[in-house]
Amino acid sequence: MSDESVILINLLKVEPGKQDALIALLKQTTESVVRTLNGWRTTRLVAAKDGAGVVIYSEWESAAAVEAMRSDPRMKAYVPKVMELASLDSVMGSAVWSETRRG
């Protein structure tokens, strides 16, 4: 399953007790900035059950759209706020395979 779209996975390791604040900030950023950017398709936030992290799964039309998002001044304004709460690792790629249970 190869797809033209780009998937961006961000893994945020959050400081103890700060997961809810991080999720609120990420939702606010997505609703006020990310969804307005060209090339954005979808975003999902996945919270770790142990409260130690959040995964941001987002799909974009192209790698250029991801780079434009990263260089947008509104997004750059959020980075220090996120970094106060968590550390960040990021992977950008394309879907190469998936399987879904049917029935």
TIKEVO-713751 format. One record per atom (N, C-alpha, C): x, y, z. Coordinates in steps of 0.02 Angstrom, whole numbers, padded with zeros to 5 digits, always signed. Atoms other than C-alpha are relative to their C-alpha. Layout:
BEGIN
XYZ/...
//
This chain:
BEGIN
+00042-00059+00000/+00000+00000+00000/+00044+00062+00000/-00038-00061+00003/+00100+00148-00060/-00048+00057-00014/+00046-00056+00003/+00019+00318-00049/+00041+00063-00013/-00034-00062+00013/+00066+00490-00112/+00006+00044+00062/+00000-00042-00059/+00027+00568+00056/+00060-00015+00045/-00055+00006-00047/+00156+00595+00192/-00030-00006+00070/+00022+00008-00069/+00132+00535+00370/+00055+00027+00045/-00046-00029-00048/+00213+00632+00510/-00019-00027+00069/+00010+00027-00067/+00232+00545+00678/+00046+00039+00047/-00039-00034-00051/+00287+00649+00827/-00012-00037+00066/+00004+00033-00065/+00324+00560+00991/+00025+00050+00051/-00016-00047-00052/+00320+00676+01139/+00003-00036+00067/-00008+00029-00066/+00389+00611+01304/-00014+00057+00049/+00024-00055-00042/+00299+00714+01435/+00023-00009+00072/-00019+00002-00070/+00352+00760+01610/-00060-00023+00042/+00055+00026-00042/+00251+00677+01750/-00051+00054+00018/+00054-00045-00018/+00082+00758+01778/-00017+00053-00051/+00011-00053+00049/+00089+00865+01621/-00032-00023-00064/+00029+00026+00062/+00007+00752+01492/-00063+00038-00020/+00063-00034+00016/-00164+00837+01504/+00013+00070-00027/-00017-00067+00024/-00086+01010+01482/+00028-00003-00070/-00029+00008+00067/+00013+00948+01332/-00055-00015-00051/+00055+00017+00045/-00143+00872+01252/-00042+00062-00015/+00039-00062+00010/-00239+01035+01278/+00036+00048-00047/-00039-00044+00044/-00098+01134+01196/+00002-00026-00071/-00001+00029+00067/-00087+01013+01049/-00067+00006-00036/+00067-00010+00030/-00275+01019+01021/-00010+00072-00021/+00007-00071+00016/-00272+01209+01026/+00040+00017-00063/-00043-00013+00058/-00128+01214+00901/-00031-00028-00063/+00031+00032+00058/-00216+01093+00784/-00061+00039-00023/+00062-00034+00018/-00382+01184+00791/+00010+00071-00025/-00009-00070+00019/-00312+01360+00774/+00050+00011-00056/-00052-00011+00051/-00163+01336+00658/+00003-00057-00051/-00014+00056+00045/-00132+01163+00586/-00055-00010-00052/+00056+00014+00046/-00305+01139+00511/-00007+00054-00055/+00004-00053+00050/-00284+01304+00415/+00055-00004-00052/-00058+00003+00044/-00123+01253+00329/-00014-00041-00063/+00007+00036+00063/-00115+01199+00148/+00035-00068+00006/-00029+00067+00001/-00086+01014+00128/-00016-00043+00059/+00018+00040-00058/-00151+00959+00298/-00061-00043-00015/+00057+00046+00011/-00268+00808+00295/-00032-00021+00065/+00029+00024-00062/-00291+00738+00470/+00053-00001+00055/-00043+00006-00058/-00219+00735+00645/-00036-00042+00053/+00025+00039-00057/-00243+00609+00786/+00050+00007+00057/-00043+00001-00059/-00175+00624+00962/-00013-00065+00037/+00004+00063-00036/-00138+00462+01054/+00036+00010+00067/-00028-00010-00067/-00112+00475+01242/+00023-00067+00030/-00024+00060-00034/-00005+00346+01333/-00041-00011+00063/+00040+00017-00059/-00104+00256+01467/+00036+00017+00065/-00039-00013-00060/+00038+00283+01591/+00014+00075+00011/-00008-00073-00007/+00034+00473+01564/+00068+00026-00019/-00068-00019+00014/+00213+00476+01501/+00013+00025-00072/-00013-00022+00068/+00186+00525+01320/-00062+00010-00041/+00053-00012+00049/+00081+00580+01174/+00030-00011-00069/-00020+00007+00070/+00094+00528+00992/-00047+00043-00042/+00039-00038+00049/+00038+00648+00857/+00009-00036-00067/+00001+00032+00066/-00010+00556+00697/-00035+00049-00046/+00032-00046+00047/-00042+00674+00553/+00017-00020-00072/-00010+00014+00071/-00062+00654+00366/+00000+00066-00038/-00009-00060+00040/-00008+00785+00240/+00003-00019-00074/-00001+00013+00072/-00018+00799+00051/+00070-00013-00026/-00068+00007+00026/+00171+00809+00030/+00051+00019+00054/-00054-00020-00045/+00339+00830+00117/+00007+00076+00000/-00004-00073+00004/+00337+01011+00057/-00052+00032+00046/+00051-00026-00045/+00175+01039+00154/+00023-00006+00073/-00026+00009-00068/+00258+00970+00312/+00053+00053+00014/-00052-00050-00009/+00407+01084+00288/-00029+00070+00006/+00033-00065-00005/+00293+01234+00260/-00032+00008+00069/+00029-00002-00067/+00202+01192+00422/+00054+00014+00051/-00054-00008-00048/+00366+01180+00516/+00029+00070-00001/-00029-00067+00005/+00422+01350+00453/-00051+00056+00010/+00052-00050-00012/+00256+01438+00483/+00012+00036+00067/-00014-00037-00062/+00282+01577+00613/-00049-00017+00056/+00048+00019-00052/+00123+01525+00705/+00019-00066+00033/-00022+00063-00028/+00189+01349+00726/+00064+00010+00042/-00062-00013-00037/+00360+01412+00780/-00014+00031+00068/+00018-00030-00063/+00273+01511+00917/-00022-00053+00051/+00022+00053-00046/+00203+01348+00991/+00057-00044+00024/-00053+00047-00016/+00367+01252+00993/+00028+00011+00071/-00026-00008-00068/+00438+01331+01153/-00050-00022+00054/+00052+00021-00048/+00272+01299+01243/-00002-00076+00005/-00001+00073+00000/+00276+01116+01191/+00063-00026+00035/-00063+00023-00028/+00459+01098+01239/+00005+00011+00076/+00003-00008-00073/+00420+01162+01415/-00031-00061+00033/+00037+00057-00027/+00311+01008+01437/+00029-00068-00020/-00019+00065+00027/+00394+00872+01334/+00061+00004-00044/-00053+00006+00050/+00539+00812+01228/-00033-00029-00063/+00031+00017+00063/+00507+00775+01044/+00046-00040-00045/-00031+00037+00054/+00558+00643+00917/-00049+00000-00058/+00044-00006+00058/+00489+00653+00740/+00023-00046-00056/-00013+00043+00058/+00476+00533+00592/-00049+00019-00055/+00043-00015+00058/+00410+00577+00419/+00011-00056-00051/-00006+00054+00048/+00371+00442+00293/-00065-00010-00038/+00060+00017+00038/+00241+00360+00183/-00024-00069+00022/+00028+00065-00016/+00124+00216+00217/+00023-00050-00052/-00022+00052+00047/+00195+00058+00141/-00040-00064+00007/+00040+00060-00009/+00077-00072+00213/-00048+00011+00059/+00046+00002-00057/-00075-00091+00325/-00048-00058-00009/+00049+00052+00002/-00202-00222+00369/-00055+00018+00049/+00058-00016-00042/-00376-00202+00441/-00044-00062+00008/+00046+00055-00012/-00488-00330+00522/-00067+00016-00033/+00065-00008+00033/-00646-00353+00421/-00049-00048+00031/+00052+00043-00027/-00806-00418+00494/+00009-00016+00069/
//
